[in-house]
Amino acid sequence: GNSVTQMEGPVTLSEEAFLTINCTYTATGYPSLFWYVQYPGEGLQLLLKATKADDKGSNKGFEATYRKETTSFHLEKGSVQVSDSAVYFCALRDWGAQKLVFGQGTRLTINP
Amino acid sequence: EAGVAQSPRYKIIEKRQSVAFWCNPISGHATLYWYQQILGQGPKLLIQFQNNGVVDDSQLPKDRFSAERLKGVDSTLKIQPAKLEDSAVYLCASSLTGVNYGYTFGSGTRLTVV
């Protein structure tokens, strides 16, 4: 079945550091890929998405590129801020079931 | 546009009691989902509706959980009787039909079973 694997957390960085959160997936067919963010006490919010190979999703300084050859969708940001502290979820949605399948989440903490 | 509305925001019940959660999706979104998110884990799909029909309920513990979506709009999720392991955040989401669309999530209901 379809699955998503994220790098183990928690991740702790200093403000203005470079961020990478790894995400790889297994899917039949050609899924769409998503990153969601969950701030403390809140629901999940869509951060960015990519719907086909080589697409780059971007939002709020975050970027991720759909790499079909490595089945990856790594999240990056050049300079993180304290306000980026949250849990980040990678997810896929396939053409068949059309349901979102989530990774286990990566907790990110940014220290001033 | 208005987001996905859920209520209540928090609920504490004793084991073996029953509880119900309500969700109002974004207008025009045909697909509605209920997810269970246990602390420290990613959300797990419980049930998926397309309009008022069930598309996927393979992960729903049907001996104690039930859900309905009358008239293809609002939905309720019920647990009866609750167990300690049901303590989690229950998230409702809605989306347009099509793989390129993400979901819009509500704020969730945090359930604590004591």
Interface residues (C-beta under 8 A of the other chain):
Chain A: V4 P31 S32 F34 Y36 E42 G43 L44 Q45 L46 K49 T51 F89 R93 D94 W95 A97 Q98 K99 L100 V101 F102 G103 Q104 G105
Chain B: V4 T31 Y33 G40 Q41 G42 P43 K44 L45 Q48 V55 D56 L91 A93 T97 G98 V99 N100 Y101 G102 Y103 T104 F105 G106 S107 G108
